[in-house]
């Protein structure tokens, strides 16, 4: 749901676990809290609700990052399909 949130242009708050760390650090936006840190999650959500410029900045950066990643993946899939269709080795 993190990638979907970024693509939708929403600021994202997630726990520092699994793919969330890689996605948000690569995107350069969003807020990560330690697993089980309810207060940290609440503070991050509150920051986005009270600081509209922060929310807007992270929303815009996240959306751009999600679109760039999507274009990269689509481009790679198209290249693979073209290579298969033409018999060119990868």
Secondary structure, 3 states (H helix, E strand, C coil): CHHHHHHCCCCCEEECCCHHHHHHHHHCCCEEECCCCHHHHHHHHHHHHHCHHHHHHHHHHHHHHHHHHHHHHHHHHHHHHHHHHHCCCC
